[in-house]
Amino acid sequence: MRVLLIAPSSGKWRGVGRGRVFNGRTFRFSLLSLLAVAAETPEDVDVQIVDEQVDEVPLDGDFDLVGITCMTALAPRAYELAAAFRRRGIPVVLGGLHPTLCPEEALQHAECVLVGEAEGIWRSLLADLSSGRLRRRYQADPARALRCNPLPRGRLDARRYAPIHAVQATRGCPHRCEFCSVSAASGGTQIRRPVDEVVDEIAGLPGRRFIFVDDNLVADREYAGELFDRLAPLNRRWVTQCTLGAAADPDLLARMARAGCVGVFVGLETFSESNLVGVGKDTHRVRQYRDRVGRFHAAGIGVEAGIVFGFDKDTPRVFADTLSHLEELAIDAVQVSILTPLPGTPLHQKMAGRIIDRDWSHYDFHHVVFEPQGMNPAQLQAGHDWVTRELYRPDRIARRALRYLGRPRGLETLAFFLAINLAYYGRVVRWGIRGWDPAGSEGCAPGLRSAA
């Protein structure tokens, strides 16, 4: 049996991973989701993995099954690829976040849909295919233990990616933010791999650097502390995602730093307390931002902030205000997004009457797809683009780089965050991001303490 596994790419990046300076590889790492599926596949099955951002999809290849994973913004491309293979009589299975949250839609484009994770059911799916009894829907058990098989089929060719490996210790998040598709898909639960298994995998990785792709590595403090203590002797350097709560616990933060953490992604989202309450994000308080970010920096851990524009309390002033606040906090990198009501989330239900664009390819957190309350769609789009361009001007990147010289482990942190900044700068250049400040000269920041 021959199986093809595909991660589709958006039109902006498709085919540019080869031969260009800004080619989407600056901080792209191998695709752990497809590697995990490959590891679940019996040894007598020939598996080919294709990342469309750096590979050509073999549309004329001879396969017994094609598996395609996708998030919402990539669903149209996934359906396009599925149609091409199905026209040749090759069955297609769709999986990933979007098919999990929209299984009935996905079933219109494939022979079957895999809802949830592949571990534990992928082998059954392949056995059913071999016996001609492929079912339309396969459902993962959300209560199972997260035990990842070794990845004997190899990680994707490292020469095509940034020199960093991806590792997963936990999956899901216990918090229930209204806009989060991860929370919607996992039901607000988190499952964890045995610490021994995670440490053994990391010890066997080549090189010194890796990234935890977990959604919230410190959600279970006891588990995280044990993991950090076991990692410390390996002398590796890594980054992860977590909440500001990690910095609220001095003991956990110290263990995290000793374990080799040099960077965290934290979803600050907004500098408005009422915005956080409005979308059910109860893990952060704006008044804590300065203290918690400062603690990360003092421990030698850089901070990438996730910032979202388009909340109901946002007005045209929010863009310039946010730039000022981010500078005040000395944030090391910023992921700038537009609030996006992803299908399957509580936010999508809540905004049903305000959605103005149902083209899934625009649900990439960089397009306005709903009618905002405090401004018009054109202002929201322009402000998002303007903040992105301003944050990744070369002079701002240089100033952020110089800050590391005065911090603990500054040079080690710089290696990660310079790559992130260059990746975002590459997007600004390649996509021609410009925008403008909707508030003009009136967009003066009132200061963090008075953010409402």
Number of C-alpha atoms within 10 A of each C-alpha: 12 14 19 21 23 23 23 25 20 17 12 12 17 18 17 18 20 15 8 9 12 20 20 24 20 20 18 18 19 19 16 17 15 23 21 19 21 27 19 19 20 13 11 8 12 14 20 15 20 19 19 18 24 19 19 11 18 12 12 9 11 13 19 17 21 22 23 24 21 22 23 23 19 21 26 17 19 26 19 12 19 23 17 13 21 16 9 12 12 17 20 24 24 30 24 22 24 26 24 25 23 15 18 12 12 22 18 11 19 23 19 22 28 27 22 21 24 22 20 17 17 19 15 13 19 20 14 13 16 12 8 9 11 17 13 12 16 20 14 16 14 15 10 11 13 19 16 19 15 13 15 10 14 11 18 18 8 13 7 16 18 15 18 20 25 20 18 20 24 26 20 21 26 18 20 22 23 20 21 21 24 21 21 24 22 21 15 15 17 22 19 19 16 16 18 10 14 20 16 12 15 19 15 8 14 11 13 16 19 21 19 19 18 20 23 22 25 23 19 15 14 10 17 20 19 13 22 22 14 17 24 17 12 13 13 18 22 25 23 22 20 19 20 25 17 22 21 16 13 13 11 21 21 18 20 24 20 20 22 23 29 30 26 23 21 22 20 22 22 22 25 22 17 16 18 21 14 15 17 15 20 13 15 17 17 19 16 14 17 16 13 19 22 19 19 23 23 14 20 25 27 30 26 22 21 16 20 20 26 29 22 16 18 19 20 21 20 26 26 22 18 23 16 18 19 19 13 12 16 18 17 27 22 23 18 20 21 23 25 25 25 25 20 18 20 21 20 18 13 12 14 13 10 14 16 12 14 11 12 18 17 16 23 19 17 17 19 28 24 21 19 23 14 17 17 16 18 13 21 29 21 20 26 27 24 19 21 24 21 19 21 22 13 14 11 13 19 13 12 20 19 13 13 20 13 11 16 15 18 19 17 19 26 21 12 19 25 18 14 20 26 17 19 23 21 19 19 19 13 15 11 11 17 16 19 18 21 24 16 11 9 11 18 16 17 11 12 20 11 11 17 12
